[in-house]
Amino acid sequence: MIKQHSLPHRYGAAVVIAILGAIFSLSPSAEASVGSLKGAKIPPVKDRITDEPLIPNFVTDKAKAIELGKALFWDMAAGSDGQACASCHFHAGGDVRLKNTINQGLNGVFDEGGAGAPNYTVTAGDFPITSDDIVSSQGVFPSTFNNVIAGMATDDCNIVPSDPLGFHVAGTNVRRVEPRNTPTMINAAFQLRTFWDGRANNIFNGVDVFGRRNENARIHEASAPSAPWTSRKIELENSHLASQAVGPPGSNFEMSCAGRAFKFIGRKLLTLTPLGSQHVAADDSVLGSLALPGTGLNTTYADMIMAAFPNKFWDSTVTDVDGFSLMESNFAFFWGISMQLYEQTLIADDSPFDNGNLTPSESNGLSVFNNEGKCVNCHDTAMFTKASSQHLIDERQEEGLVERMLMGRENQPYNIVGGGVLQNGRGRPLAQTSFSAGGSPSALGPGGSDAASGDIQVTWMIGKTEPCHFSVDSFVLDPDGNSATRDARATGSGTCGTVTVTVVDDTNHVEVIGSNGKEVSGTVTGDLVIREPAIYDNGFYNIGVRPTEEDIGVGGVDPFGNPLSFSRQYIDLLLGNDVPDPFQIDECTFEVRFNPTIDVFFFPGGFDEVPCDDGSTTHKPSNNAANQDAIRNMRVAVDGAFKVSTVRLTELNGPFFHNGGQATLEQLVAFYNRGGDFDNKPNMDPDIRPLGLTVDQQADLVAFLKSLTDERVRCKKAPFDHPELIIPNGHPGDHVAVVDSNGDGQADDDLLTIPAVGAGGVAMCLGPFAP
């Protein structure tokens, strides 16, 4: 353990760190890179409790399970009123509908006039979205669940009049719209956790999205058909797709009347012909051999389950206390696992980029992607995202589920901002002068481009005024010896000798002191920022799409009160507490390692040594009384952070970001080029800053992004073919008036039929989101 250091007097002995030297101990890390997805391996699935692999212990026939998963994914009868999983994932895995696609956002108000109203049709002129309104997928009407009816595809539900959440036009309900945009599920097999906020856990518990967080989750088994059931806890790792799949069917926004338990879905579907109202192509790559000439499949869901899963999970004549069969009670388990296996077949790895066939413009765009655009810093690996399992499988194999790096802070007292009150060492106000910090960014940090410099007008007490070029050479952390504050003193030199700028973070003022005790007067302007390390979840970043407080993303908690972020769980681990997710953090992988010399000001209780595989040694804060408050208050930058989407298939997957606020690739690139739309420090990703890309560079970057489109996806060729799908596409009328022909308080649906497609695909291929 590193012993606690005595803290220095304000202007006494202190640790001075050279700006151009090693301010922090940096861990070695591989340079970010991208590559072909061909041959990439999907992480294997096994039960963490028993170490049993998925096959044959939980699935006896993978091909049959894939058939079941594809049928369930596309079956409109799965929803309470005609919504399938595919209803939001029908266009290259995403959703490009234009009518009735607005969610009113955090403030609960449709903000954009017509463009922010229920049943409005968005246009090109509505983008980029400039309010907190969200463009997303329409789901169900507001209603409450009563029961399912055997042989009926729709559920018995009560209509909620004049939706209290605002999804109505003049009192007539329209379909609700999701509060986050729909991302593609193609290539999602290579993620570590799913949904924008990562709540779909990497571990599938057989019941819901939350993995080990739901301590009561159990599936059921029967040793013989007449034997009593036993309950079993499972922890199927690398099964985030299964976790995600069981979420939407119970959502009263997406697929379900409120209050519908999953076993009711099983009870209904087990009485229906799979895809009974939908045509399936005879040459469907998965379901073709089961397709009936008209609609549906020539089998039952019960037969499909029995063919795919071990008898112990479905073969029983016993029912539970509510009269549900074993097959019905385990239906969430069958649903999640089969749908995961189906989605694992949807790998788009045959793009021009994967095949090495780039045009000169696309090649130039790749260079911009890797260099001036800084895109690769978040969108690396063959999946073009740090949220990929290729980057984040297990802490022993990857860069780190939790990262620690230097990040700027906003409105912190150690920022030097224009118009502040300057004082000398005795508290006397100083006269006017100016100081501007240069560099890109203008911040104190590790390395040349972050060194601040500028000109300061110095007025000596004898009245002599002379200009000085001022360069920051070093700074002292915590010069007043108070570990509860984060102040700093920057020292520079120039033509007038040494100038010291001390930024005091309690009183939000600065002190400027000249060499040899001479006093200096002036106003400090510009943005001179001491960047402080923060921990955050790798693959989840706040990029300034919207203000942090509108949606805190991975900074939120689950229904059990646990943090979604690994970073906040890491703090609990440091404090010796149990955490819901099974992971360990290797401090050796941090970009900015804990440095006992510097960080003792933050952690007065000292540090424990951590040996690293490369032979070096790093540290972590010791769990002791002197450190506990500091550990609890460790800087965490996860609020407003969202999962990094893959940029594969981006051409087809607009609108973009969690709010669907950018409609085109050109708008997407322009967003990054201007450095985002909101300065969300202290949680902001430090790479989000104006890029200065030329018009040609932006055009080349767009061209490169288009080279990541797999033509099989665009033209719906196997494995991206699918059954027929009929989806709601808004309601007759507009945002002022809608049609309710039967007077039940729910607007009629405008329906859009997406024809069945076989393995050979279609001639009229998919295009981009086009308002």
C-alpha positions in Angstrom: 0.0 0.0 0.0 1.1 3.5 -0.7 1.1 5.5 2.6 -0.8 8.7 2.9 1.3 11.7 1.8 1.4 14.9 3.8 -0.3 17.7 1.8 1.7 20.7 0.7 1.3 24.3 1.9 -0.3 26.5 -0.7 2.9 28.1 -1.9 5.3 25.6 -0.3 6.6 22.3 -1.6 4.4 20.8 -4.3 4.6 18.4 -7.1 5.1 20.2 -10.4 4.2 18.2 -13.5 5.7 19.3 -16.8 3.0 19.9 -19.4 5.1 18.5 -22.2 6.2 15.5 -20.1 4.4 12.6 -18.6 1.7 14.3 -16.6 -0.1 11.0 -15.9 1.2 7.5 -16.2 -0.3 6.2 -19.4 -0.9 2.5 -20.0 0.2 1.0 -23.2 -2.8 0.4 -25.5 -3.2 -0.9 -29.0 -3.9 1.7 -31.7 -7.5 1.8 -32.7 -8.2 0.2 -36.0 -11.0 -1.2 -38.2 -11.1 -4.2 -40.5 -13.1 -6.8 -42.3 -15.9 -8.6 -40.5 -15.4 -11.7 -42.6 -14.7 -14.7 -40.4 -15.5 -13.0 -37.1 -16.5 -15.4 -34.4 -19.6 -14.9 -32.3 -18.8 -15.4 -28.6 -19.9 -18.8 -27.3 -22.8 -19.2 -24.9 -22.6 -21.2 -21.7 -24.3 -21.2 -18.3 -22.0 -19.6 -15.8 -23.5 -21.6 -13.0 -23.0 -25.1 -14.4 -20.5 -24.4 -17.1 -22.8 -26.2 -19.6 -22.7 -24.9 -23.2 -25.9 -23.8 -24.8 -25.9 -26.8 -27.2 -27.0 -29.5 -26.4 -27.8 -28.6 -22.8 -30.4 -25.9 -23.5 -30.9 -26.3 -27.3 -31.0 -29.8 -28.9 -31.3 -28.7 -32.5 -29.9 -25.3 -33.5 -31.4 -25.2 -37.0 -34.9 -25.9 -35.5 -34.3 -23.2 -32.9 -33.4 -20.7 -35.7 -36.6 -21.6 -37.5 -38.6 -20.9 -34.4 -36.7 -17.6 -33.8 -37.4 -16.3 -37.3 -41.1 -17.2 -37.1 -41.5 -15.5 -33.7 -39.5 -12.4 -34.8 -41.8 -11.7 -37.8 -45.1 -13.0 -36.4 -47.6 -10.1 -35.9 -49.7 -12.2 -33.5 -47.0 -11.9 -30.9 -48.1 -8.3 -30.1 -51.4 -7.5 -28.4 -52.7 -5.7 -31.5 -50.7 -6.8 -34.4 -47.2 -5.7 -33.6 -44.2 -8.0 -34.3 -40.6 -7.5 -33.3 -40.0 -7.0 -37.0 -42.5 -4.1 -37.0 -39.7 -1.8 -35.8 -36.9 -3.7 -37.6 -38.2 -4.2 -41.1 -35.8 -1.9 -43.1 -32.2 -3.1 -42.9 -33.0 -3.9 -39.3 -34.3 -0.4 -38.6 -37.4 1.7 -39.2 -37.9 4.4 -41.8 -41.5 5.3 -41.4 -42.4 9.0 -41.5 -45.9 9.4 -40.1 -46.8 9.3 -36.4 -43.1 8.9 -35.5 -42.7 11.7 -32.9 -42.2 11.2 -29.1 -42.5 14.4 -27.1 -39.3 13.8 -25.1 -38.5 14.7 -21.5 -40.7 17.8 -21.2 -43.8 15.8 -22.2 -44.7 18.5 -24.7 -44.7 18.2 -28.5 -42.4 21.1 -29.2 -42.1 21.6 -32.9 -45.6 22.8 -33.8 -46.8 20.5 -36.6 -43.6 18.7 -36.7 -43.9 17.8 -33.0 -47.5 16.5 -33.0 -49.0 13.0 -32.9 -49.7 11.6 -36.4 -47.6 14.3 -38.1 -45.6 13.3 -41.2 -42.0 14.4 -40.8 -40.3 16.2 -43.8 -36.7 17.0 -44.7 -37.2 20.5 -43.4 -37.8 19.1 -39.9 -34.2 17.9 -39.6 -32.0 18.2 -37.8 -34.5 18.1 -34.9 -33.8 21.0 -32.6 -36.0 20.3 -29.7 -36.2 17.4 -27.2 -38.7 15.7 -29.4 -37.6 12.2 -30.7 -38.1 10.5 -34.0 -38.8 6.8 -33.3 -41.1 3.8 -34.0 -44.8 3.6 -33.4 -46.0 0.7 -31.3 -49.3 0.0 -29.6 -52.4 2.0 -28.6 -52.7 2.7 -24.8 -54.6 -0.1 -23.2 -54.6 -2.5 -20.2 -54.5 -6.2 -20.5 -57.3 -8.6 -19.6 -56.6 -11.9 -21.2 -55.8 -13.7 -24.4 -58.4 -15.6 -26.4 -57.6 -19.0 -27.7 -57.3 -18.9 -31.5 -57.4 -15.1 -31.6 -54.4 -13.0 -32.7 -55.4 -9.9 -30.8 -55.7 -9.7 -27.0 -58.6 -8.8 -24.8 -57.7 -5.3 -23.6 -59.3 -2.2 -22.2 -58.8 1.0 -24.1 -57.3 3.9 -22.1 -59.3 7.0 -23.2 -57.5 10.1 -24.4 -54.0 8.8 -23.6 -52.7 10.6 -20.6 -49.2 10.5 -22.1 -50.4 12.7 -24.9 -50.5 10.3 -27.8 -53.9 11.4 -29.1 -55.3 13.9 -31.7 -58.3 15.9 -30.3 -58.9 13.1 -27.7 -58.7 10.2 -30.2 -55.8 7.9 -29.4 -53.0 7.2 -31.8 -50.3 4.6 -31.5 -47.6 5.5 -29.0 -44.1 6.2 -30.2 -40.9 5.0 -28.5 -38.8 7.4 -26.4 -35.6 6.3 -28.3 -34.9 5.7 -31.9 -34.7 2.1 -33.2 -31.2 0.8 -34.0 -30.6 -2.1 -36.4 -30.4 -5.6 -35.0 -28.2 -6.7 -38.0 -24.7 -7.5 -36.7 -26.0 -7.1 -33.1 -24.6 -10.5 -32.4 -21.2 -8.8 -31.9 -22.4 -6.5 -29.1 -21.8 -7.0 -25.4 -25.1 -5.5 -24.2 -28.0 -4.1 -26.0 -30.4 -1.1 -26.0 -29.1 2.4 -26.1 -28.5 2.4 -22.4 -27.1 -1.1 -22.2 -29.8 -2.5 -20.0 -30.2 -5.7 -22.0 -27.7 -7.7 -20.0 -25.0 -9.9 -21.5 -26.3 -12.6 -19.2 -29.7 -14.1 -20.0 -31.7 -15.2 -17.0 -34.4 -16.9 -19.1 -37.1 -14.4 -18.0 -36.3 -10.7 -18.6 -33.6 -8.2 -19.8 -31.8 -7.8 -16.5 -29.6 -10.8 -16.1 -28.4 -11.4 -12.6 -29.9 -8.2 -11.4 -33.3 -10.0 -11.1 -32.4 -12.3 -8.3 -35.8 -14.0 -8.5 -35.6 -15.0 -12.2 -36.1 -18.8 -12.7 -36.9 -21.2 -15.5 -38.6 -24.5 -14.8 -37.8 -28.2 -15.4 -39.6 -31.5 -15.2 -37.6 -34.7 -14.8 -40.6 -36.6 -16.1 -44.0 -35.6 -17.6 -45.8 -36.3 -14.3 -43.1 -35.1 -12.0 -43.4 -31.8 -10.1 -41.5 -28.9 -11.6 -38.2 -27.7 -10.2 -37.1 -24.1 -10.5 -33.7 -23.3 -11.9 -31.6 -20.2 -12.0 -29.6 -19.8 -15.2 -26.9 -17.3 -16.3 -26.3 -17.7 -20.0 -23.4 -15.5 -20.8 -22.9 -13.7 -24.1 -26.7 -13.7 -24.5 -27.5 -10.1 -24.6 -29.7 -10.7 -27.7 -31.9 -13.1 -25.7 -32.1 -10.5 -22.9 -33.1 -7.8 -25.4 -35.6 -10.0 -27.2 -37.8 -10.6 -24.2 -38.1 -6.8 -23.4 -40.4 -5.4 -26.2 -43.2 -8.0 -26.0 -44.1 -6.8 -22.6 -43.7 -3.1 -23.3 -46.9 -1.0 -23.2 -45.2 1.3 -25.8 -44.0 -1.4 -28.2 -46.0 -4.6 -28.4 -48.3 -5.1 -25.4 -51.3 -4.0 -23.6 -50.1 -2.9 -20.1 -49.8 -5.8 -17.7 -49.4 -8.7 -20.0 -47.1 -11.4 -18.6 -44.9 -13.4 -21.0 -46.7 -16.7 -20.3 -49.9 -15.2 -21.8 -47.9 -14.7 -25.0 -47.1 -18.3 -25.0 -50.6 -19.4 -24.2 -51.9 -17.4 -27.2 -49.3 -18.4 -29.8 -49.5 -22.0 -28.9 -53.1 -22.0 -30.2 -52.3 -20.2 -33.4 -50.7 -21.2 -36.7 -47.2 -19.6 -36.9 -47.4 -16.6 -39.1 -51.0 -17.5 -39.7 -52.0 -14.2 -41.4 -48.7 -13.7 -43.3 -47.4 -15.1 -46.5 -44.0 -16.9 -46.4 -42.0 -17.3 -49.6 -41.5 -20.9 -50.7 -37.8 -20.2 -51.1 -37.5 -18.4 -47.7 -33.9 -19.3 -46.6 -35.1 -20.6 -43.2 -38.8 -21.1 -43.3 -39.4 -22.1 -47.0 -39.8 -25.8 -46.3 -42.5 -25.0 -43.8 -44.4 -22.5 -45.8 -48.0 -23.1 -46.7 -49.3 -22.1 -50.1 -51.4 -19.3 -48.7 -50.4 -18.0 -45.3 -48.6 -19.4 -42.3 -46.5 -22.5 -41.7 -47.4 -26.2 -41.8 -46.5 -26.7 -38.2 -47.3 -25.4 -34.7 -45.3 -23.4 -32.2 -45.5 -26.3 -29.8 -44.0 -28.7 -32.4 -41.3 -26.1 -33.2 -40.4 -25.8 -29.5 -40.3 -29.6 -29.0 -38.0 -30.0 -32.0 -35.6 -27.4 -30.7 -35.4 -27.7 -26.9 -34.8 -30.5 -24.4 -37.9 -32.3 -23.1 -37.3 -31.2 -19.5 -38.2 -27.7 -20.4 -41.6 -28.4 -22.0 -42.7 -32.0 -21.5 -45.1 -32.0 -18.5 -48.7 -32.8 -17.7 -48.4 -30.7 -14.5 -49.5 -27.0 -14.4 -48.5 -24.2 -12.1 -50.9 -22.7 -9.5 -52.4 -20.4 -12.2 -53.0 -23.3 -14.6 -50.2 -22.5 -17.0 -48.3 -25.4 -18.6 -44.6 -25.9 -18.4 -44.2 -24.8 -22.1 -46.2 -21.7 -21.4 -44.3 -20.9 -18.2 -40.9 -21.2 -20.0 -42.0 -19.3 -23.1 -39.8 -16.3 -22.4 -36.8 -18.7 -22.4 -37.8 -20.3 -25.7 -38.5 -16.9 -27.2 -35.2 -15.3 -26.1 -32.9 -18.2 -27.0 -34.4 -19.0 -30.4 -34.5 -15.3 -31.4 -30.9 -14.9 -30.4 -29.9 -17.8 -32.6 -31.9 -16.4 -35.5 -30.4 -12.9 -35.1 -26.9 -14.4 -35.0 -27.4 -15.4 -38.6 -27.9 -11.8 -39.6 -24.2 -10.9 -40.2 -23.6 -8.3 -42.9 -19.9 -8.8 -43.8 -19.9 -8.5 -47.6 -19.6 -4.8 -48.1 -17.1 -3.2 -50.6 -15.0 -2.3 -47.5 -14.9 -6.0 -46.4 -13.9 -7.0 -49.9 -11.2 -4.4 -50.3 -13.0 -2.6 -53.2 -12.9 1.0 -52.3 -13.0 3.9 -54.8 -10.5 6.8 -54.5 -13.1 8.9 -52.7 -14.0 6.1 -50.3 -10.3 5.5 -49.6 -9.9 9.1 -48.8 -12.9 8.9 -46.6 -11.3 6.0 -44.7 -8.3 8.1 -44.1 -10.5 10.9 -42.7 -12.3 8.3 -40.6 -9.0 7.1 -39.1 -7.3 10.5 -38.8 -8.8 14.0 -39.0 -12.4 12.9 -38.3 -11.3 11.0 -35.1 -14.2 8.5 -35.9 -12.1 5.5 -35.2 -11.6 6.6 -31.6 -15.1 5.3 -30.9 -15.9 3.3 -34.0 -13.1 0.8 -34.1 -12.8 -3.0 -34.6 -14.4 -4.9 -37.5 -17.7 -3.9 -36.0 -16.9 -0.2 -36.1 -17.8 0.3 -32.5 -16.1 0.1 -29.1 -19.4 -1.4 -27.8 -18.5 -4.6 -29.7 -17.8 -8.0 -28.2 -14.6 -7.9 -30.3 -13.6 -5.1 -27.9 -15.4 -6.1 -24.7 -15.8 -9.8 -24.2 -14.1 -10.4 -20.9 -11.9 -8.2 -18.8 -9.0 -10.6 -19.3 -9.3 -10.3 -23.1 -10.0 -6.7 -23.9 -9.1 -3.1 -23.2 -11.5 -2.7 -20.4 -15.1 -2.5 -19.6 -14.3 0.6 -17.6 -11.9 3.2 -19.0 -10.1 6.1 -17.2 -8.9 9.1 -19.2 -8.5 12.8 -19.1 -11.6 14.8 -19.6 -12.3 18.5 -19.4 -14.8 20.0 -16.9 -17.1 22.9 -17.4 -17.9 25.6 -14.9 -15.4 24.3 -12.5 -13.6 26.9 -10.5 -10.2 26.0 -11.9 -11.3 27.1 -15.4 -10.0 30.5 -16.3 -12.9 32.4 -17.9 -13.3 35.8 -19.3 -14.5 38.7 -17.1 -13.5 37.1 -13.8 -12.3 39.1 -10.8 -8.6 39.0 -10.5 -6.8 39.5 -7.2 -3.2 39.6 -6.2 -1.8 37.6 -3.4 -3.2 40.1 -0.8 -6.7 40.2 -2.3 -6.4 43.6 -4.0 -8.4 43.9 -7.3 -6.2 44.3 -10.3 -6.5 46.5 -13.4 -7.4 45.5 -16.9 -5.2 43.3 -19.0 -5.8 40.3 -21.3 -4.6 36.7 -21.6 -5.7 34.2 -24.2 -5.0 30.5 -24.2 -4.0 28.9 -27.4 -3.7 25.4 -28.7 -6.3 22.9 -29.7 -7.9 22.4 -27.4 -6.9 25.2 -25.2 -6.3 23.1 -22.1 -3.6 21.9 -19.8 -3.1 18.3 -20.6 -0.6 15.7 -21.6 1.3 16.8 -24.6 2.1 19.6 -27.0 -1.2 20.4 -28.5 -2.8 20.8 -25.1 -0.2 23.2 -23.8 -1.7 26.7 -23.4 0.0 29.8 -24.6 -0.9 33.4 -25.4 -0.2 37.0 -24.7 -0.7 38.8 -21.4 -0.4 42.5 -20.9 1.6 43.1 -17.8 1.5 46.3 -15.8 4.2 46.6 -13.2 3.4 48.5 -10.0 5.8 51.3 -11.1 3.4 52.0 -14.0 5.4 50.4 -16.7 3.3 48.4 -19.2 4.8 45.8 -21.5 3.4 42.9 -23.5 4.5 39.4 -22.8 4.2 36.2 -24.7 3.1 33.7 -22.1 3.5 29.9 -22.4 2.4 27.4 -19.7 5.3 25.3 -18.7 4.0 23.4 -15.7 1.2 23.3 -13.2 0.7 22.3 -9.6 -2.3 20.3 -8.5 -3.9 21.2 -5.2 -1.4 24.0 -4.1 -3.4 24.9 -1.0 -3.2 21.4 0.4 -6.9 20.9 0.6 -7.7 17.5 -0.8 -11.4 18.3 -1.0 -10.8 20.9 -3.7 -9.5 20.6 -7.2 -7.5 23.8 -7.6 -4.3 24.2 -9.5 -1.5 26.7 -10.2 -0.1 27.1 -13.7 3.4 28.6 -14.2 4.7 30.0 -17.4 7.5 32.0 -18.8 7.9 34.6 -21.5 9.6 37.9 -22.5 8.6 39.4 -19.1 10.0 36.6 -17.0 7.9 34.2 -14.9 4.2 34.7 -14.6 2.2 32.5 -12.3 -1.6 32.0 -12.7 -3.3 30.4 -9.7 -6.8 29.2 -10.2 -8.7 28.8 -6.9 -11.7 26.6 -7.1 -13.5 27.6 -3.9 -13.9 31.3 -4.7 -13.9 31.1 -8.5 -11.2 33.7 -8.9 -7.6 33.7 -10.2 -4.5 35.3 -8.9 -1.8 36.5 -11.3 1.7 37.1 -9.7 4.7 38.5 -11.6 8.3 37.5 -11.2 10.4 38.8 -8.3 7.3 39.6 -6.3 6.1 42.2 -8.8 2.3 42.5 -9.1 0.6 41.9 -12.4 -2.8 43.3 -13.3 -5.4 42.1 -15.8 -8.4 40.1 -16.9 -7.8 36.5 -17.9 -9.8 35.5 -21.0 -10.0 32.3 -23.0 -10.5 28.8 -21.7 -7.6 27.4 -19.8 -8.8 24.0 -18.5 -7.1 21.6 -16.2 -8.3 18.2 -17.4 -9.0 15.7 -14.7 -9.3 11.9 -15.1 -12.8 10.4 -15.2 -13.9 6.8 -15.4 -16.6 5.8 -17.9 -18.1 2.8 -19.6 -16.1 1.8 -22.7 -18.3 2.0 -25.8 -20.8 4.4 -24.2 -20.2 8.2 -24.7 -21.9 11.5 -24.3 -21.4 13.2 -27.6 -23.6 16.3 -27.2 -26.6 15.2 -29.2 -29.0 16.6 -26.6 -28.5 18.1 -23.1 -27.4 15.4 -20.6 -30.4 15.9 -18.3 -32.9 15.0 -21.0 -31.9 11.4 -21.0 -29.0 10.1 -18.8 -28.6 6.8 -20.8 -26.2 4.4 -19.2 -26.0 6.7 -16.2 -29.5 5.4 -15.1 -30.5 2.5 -12.9 -32.4 -0.7 -13.4 -35.8 -1.4 -11.7 -34.0 -2.9 -8.7 -32.0 0.3 -8.1 -28.7 -0.9 -9.5 -26.6 1.3 -11.7 -26.6 0.3 -15.4 -23.1 1.5 -15.8 -20.1 -0.6 -15.1 -18.3 2.5 -13.9 -20.5 3.1 -10.9 -20.4 -0.6 -10.1 -16.6 -0.4 -10.2 -16.9 2.2 -7.4 -18.9 -0.3 -5.4 -16.2 -2.9 -6.1 -13.5 -0.6 -4.8 -15.6 -0.1 -1.6 -15.8 -3.9 -1.2 -19.5 -4.2 -2.1 -21.2 -6.8 -4.2 -22.4 -5.7 -7.7 -25.0 -7.3 -9.9 -23.0 -7.8 -13.0 -20.2 -10.4 -13.0 -17.1 -8.5 -14.1 -13.7 -7.5 -12.8 -11.7 -4.4 -13.7 -8.1 -4.5 -14.6 -6.6 -1.1 -13.7 -3.6 -1.9 -16.0 -5.9 -1.3 -19.0 -6.7 2.3 -18.1 -5.4 4.9 -20.5 -4.7 7.1 -17.4 -3.6 4.9 -14.6 -3.9 5.9 -11.0 -0.7 7.7 -10.0 0.1 7.8 -6.3 2.2 10.9 -6.6 -0.5 13.0 -8.2 -3.7 11.2 -7.1 -2.8 11.2 -3.4 -4.4 14.7 -3.4 -7.6 13.0 -4.5 -7.3 9.8 -2.4 -5.5 10.7 0.8 -5.8 7.1 2.1 -3.3 5.9 -0.5 -3.2 3.0 -3.0 -2.8 -0.7 -3.4 -0.4 -2.0 -6.0 -1.7 -3.9 -9.0 0.7 -6.0 -11.0 0.3 -5.9 -14.8 0.8 -8.6 -17.4 3.5 -6.5 -19.1 5.6 -6.5 -16.0 4.7 -2.9 -14.9 2.9 -2.0 -11.8 -0.2 0.2 -11.4 -2.4 1.1 -8.5 -6.0 1.4 -7.3 -7.3 3.4 -4.4 -7.1 1.5 -1.1 -10.4 0.7 0.6 -9.9 2.4 3.9 -11.7 5.1 6.0 -9.5 7.9 4.7 -10.4 7.0 1.1 -14.0 6.0 1.2 -15.5 9.4 0.7 -13.1 10.1 -2.2 -13.9 6.7 -3.8 -17.7 7.4 -3.5 -17.2 10.8 -5.1 -14.8 9.6 -7.8 -15.4 11.4 -11.0 -17.6 9.3 -13.3 -18.6 10.5 -16.8 -21.5 8.3 -17.7 -24.6 10.5 -17.5 -26.0 11.2 -21.0 -23.8 8.5 -22.5 -25.2 6.1 -25.0 -24.0 2.9 -26.7 -21.8 3.6 -29.8 -23.7 2.3 -32.8 -21.9 0.5 -35.5 -21.6 2.5 -38.7 -22.0 -0.6 -40.8 -25.2 -0.2 -42.9 -25.4 3.5 -41.8 -26.5 4.4 -45.3 -29.8 2.5 -44.7 -30.3 3.1 -41.0 -31.3 6.7 -40.6 -32.5 8.7 -38.8 -29.5 8.8 -36.5 -28.6 8.9 -32.8 -30.8 7.9 -29.9 -33.2 10.8 -30.6 -33.4 10.2 -34.4 -32.4 13.8 -34.8 -30.2 13.7 -37.9 -31.8 12.5 -41.2 -28.9 12.0 -43.6 -25.3 11.0 -43.6 -24.4 14.5 -44.6 -26.1 15.8 -41.5 -24.5 13.1 -39.4 -21.0 14.1 -40.6 -21.8 17.8 -40.2 -22.8 17.2 -36.6 -19.4 15.7 -35.7 -17.6 18.4 -37.8 -19.2 21.2 -35.7 -18.3 19.4 -32.5 -21.8 18.3 -31.5 -24.7 20.4 -30.6 -24.4 20.7 -26.8 -21.4 21.2 -24.6 -22.2 18.5 -22.0 -19.2 18.7 -19.8 -18.3 17.2 -17.4 -19.6 14.1 -19.1 -18.7 15.0 -22.7 -16.4 12.8 -24.7 -13.2 14.9 -25.1 -13.0 13.9 -28.8 -16.2 15.8 -29.6 -14.9 19.2 -30.7 -14.9 21.1 -34.0 -12.9 19.1 -36.6 -12.4 21.6 -39.3 -13.1 19.1 -42.1 -13.2 20.6 -45.6 -16.2 20.1 -47.9 -14.3 17.5 -49.9 -13.3 15.6 -46.7 -16.9 15.5 -45.5 -18.0 14.2 -48.9 -15.3 11.5 -48.9 -16.3 10.5 -45.4 -19.9 10.1 -46.5 -18.7 8.0 -49.4 -16.7 5.7 -47.1 -19.7 5.2 -44.8 -21.6 4.0 -47.9 -18.9 1.5 -48.6 -20.0 -0.3 -45.4 -23.3 -1.3 -46.9 -23.7 -5.0 -47.7 -25.7 -5.3 -50.9 -27.4 -8.5 -49.6 -29.0 -6.3 -46.9 -30.0 -3.6 -49.4 -31.7 -6.2 -51.7 -33.0 -8.5 -49.0 -31.0 -11.5 -50.1 -30.5 -14.5 -47.7 -30.1 -14.4 -44.8 -31.9 -11.1 -44.9 -35.1 -12.3 -46.6 -38.3 -12.4 -44.6 -42.0 -13.3 -44.4 -44.7 -10.8 -45.3 -45.3 -8.0 -42.7 -48.2 -5.6 -42.3 -47.3 -2.6 -40.2 -49.2 0.5 -39.0 -48.0 3.6 -40.9 -49.8 6.3 -39.0 -53.5 7.0 -39.2 -55.9 8.4 -41.8 -55.9 12.2 -41.4 -53.1 14.3 -40.0 -51.9 15.9 -36.8 -55.1 18.0 -36.6 -57.7 15.4 -37.1 -57.8 11.6 -37.4 -60.4 9.0 -38.5 -62.1 6.8 -35.9 -64.6 4.9 -38.0 -66.0 2.7 -35.2 -66.0 5.3 -32.5 -64.0 3.3 -30.0 -61.6 6.2 -29.2 -58.7 4.7 -31.3 -57.8 6.1 -34.7 -58.0 3.7 -37.7 -54.7 2.4 -38.9 -53.1 3.2 -42.2 -51.5 -0.1 -43.0 -48.3 -0.8 -45.0 -47.8 -4.2 -46.5 -44.2 -5.3 -46.9 -44.3 -8.4 -49.2 -42.6 -11.7 -48.4 -39.1 -12.1 -49.8 -37.3 -15.3 -50.6 -33.6 -16.1 -50.6 -33.0 -14.4 -53.9 -34.0 -11.0 -52.7 -35.8 -8.3 -54.6 -35.1 -6.1 -57.6 -36.2 -2.9 -56.0 -33.7 -2.6 -53.2 -33.7 -0.5 -50.1 -32.7 3.1 -49.9 -31.9 5.5 -47.1 -34.3 7.2 -44.7 -36.0 9.8 -47.0 -38.3 12.4 -45.4 
